[in-house]
Amino acid sequence: MNPAQTIQPVGDRFPALEEQEVVLTFYAPEAREVRVAGTFNDWRPERNPLEHTGYGEWSARLMLKSGQYQYRFVVDGVWTDELGATPTTPNPYGGFNSVLNVGLDDRTDLL
């Protein structure tokens, strides 16, 4: 191999394959515990507890690849619709899943 030819990391060639940090927040001033479950964690809320950040706000930092994800918050063990979330989609349980669209990483203009 010519030393001038180097192999680019996959993430440099295909930024959509790289994970990006996404922050989800939820307001629940009376909650003792808030978790998030969705298509990004196989709907298992125990995988993503939110941290209480003060003044009733909870947040979680997730590393996600570009794409569309559905999720719901679980507040003190109760699956909860996210009021005011847009967009949403009905779920088979009579509630609504929030929809998160993670765009391509900003580095896509390098392709």
C-alpha positions as CSV (number, residue, x, y, z in Angstrom):
1,M,0.0,0.0,0.0
2,N,1.3,3.4,-0.9
3,P,1.9,5.5,2.3
4,A,0.1,8.4,0.6
5,Q,-3.0,6.3,0.4
6,T,-4.7,6.0,3.8
7,I,-7.9,4.2,4.7
8,Q,-10.6,6.6,5.9
9,P,-12.5,5.5,9.0
10,V,-16.0,4.3,8.0
11,G,-17.6,7.1,10.0
12,D,-15.7,9.7,7.9
13,R,-16.9,8.1,4.7
14,F,-20.4,7.4,5.9
15,P,-21.4,10.0,8.6
16,A,-24.9,8.5,8.9
17,L,-23.4,5.5,10.5
18,E,-21.9,7.6,13.3
19,E,-23.8,8.0,16.5
20,Q,-24.7,11.5,17.6
21,E,-25.6,12.8,21.1
22,V,-29.3,13.5,21.5
23,V,-30.7,15.0,24.7
24,L,-34.3,14.1,25.7
25,T,-35.9,16.2,28.4
26,F,-39.2,15.7,30.3
27,Y,-40.9,17.9,32.9
28,A,-42.2,16.0,35.9
29,P,-41.9,18.0,39.1
30,E,-43.5,15.3,41.3
31,A,-41.7,12.3,39.9
32,R,-39.3,10.1,41.8
33,E,-38.0,8.4,38.7
34,V,-38.2,9.0,35.0
35,R,-37.0,6.6,32.3
36,V,-37.4,6.5,28.5
37,A,-38.2,3.5,26.4
38,G,-38.2,3.4,22.6
39,T,-37.2,1.7,19.4
40,F,-33.6,2.7,20.2
41,N,-33.5,0.5,23.3
42,D,-36.0,-2.3,22.5
43,W,-38.6,-0.6,24.6
44,R,-36.8,-1.4,27.8
45,P,-37.0,1.7,30.1
46,E,-34.5,0.3,32.6
47,R,-31.8,0.9,30.0
48,N,-32.2,4.7,30.0
49,P,-33.0,6.4,33.3
50,L,-33.2,10.2,33.2
51,E,-31.3,12.4,35.5
52,H,-33.1,14.9,37.6
53,T,-31.6,18.3,36.6
54,G,-33.6,20.5,38.9
55,Y,-36.8,22.5,38.8
56,G,-38.8,19.4,37.8
57,E,-36.9,18.7,34.7
58,W,-35.3,15.4,33.8
59,S,-32.9,14.6,31.0
60,A,-31.1,11.8,29.3
61,R,-28.3,11.9,26.8
62,L,-28.5,9.2,24.1
63,M,-26.1,8.3,21.4
64,L,-28.1,7.6,18.2
65,K,-27.5,7.1,14.6
66,S,-29.4,9.1,12.1
67,G,-33.0,7.8,11.6
68,Q,-36.4,7.9,13.0
69,Y,-37.2,6.6,16.5
70,Q,-40.4,6.2,18.5
71,Y,-40.3,6.5,22.3
72,R,-42.3,7.1,25.5
73,F,-41.4,8.2,29.0
74,V,-42.1,6.0,32.0
75,V,-42.7,8.1,35.1
76,D,-42.7,6.3,38.4
77,G,-43.5,3.1,36.5
78,V,-46.4,4.5,34.4
79,W,-46.0,4.8,30.7
80,T,-46.8,8.4,29.9
81,D,-47.7,10.4,26.8
82,E,-45.4,13.4,26.2
83,L,-47.8,16.3,26.2
84,G,-47.1,18.7,23.4
85,A,-44.7,16.5,21.6
86,T,-44.7,16.7,17.9
87,P,-44.7,14.6,15.9
88,T,-46.4,11.7,17.5
89,T,-47.9,8.5,16.3
90,P,-50.7,6.4,17.8
91,N,-49.6,3.2,19.5
92,P,-51.6,0.0,19.9
93,Y,-52.2,0.7,23.6
94,G,-54.4,3.7,23.1
95,G,-51.7,6.3,23.7
96,F,-49.2,8.1,21.6
97,N,-45.5,7.5,20.9
98,S,-43.3,10.6,20.5
99,V,-41.3,10.5,17.3
100,L,-37.7,11.6,17.2
101,N,-36.0,12.3,13.9
102,V,-32.2,12.3,14.1
103,G,-30.7,14.0,11.0
104,L,-27.5,13.2,9.3
105,D,-24.4,14.3,11.0
106,D,-23.2,17.7,9.9
107,R,-20.1,16.1,8.3
108,T,-22.2,14.8,5.4
109,D,-21.1,17.7,3.3
110,L,-17.7,16.1,3.1
111,L,-19.0,13.2,0.9
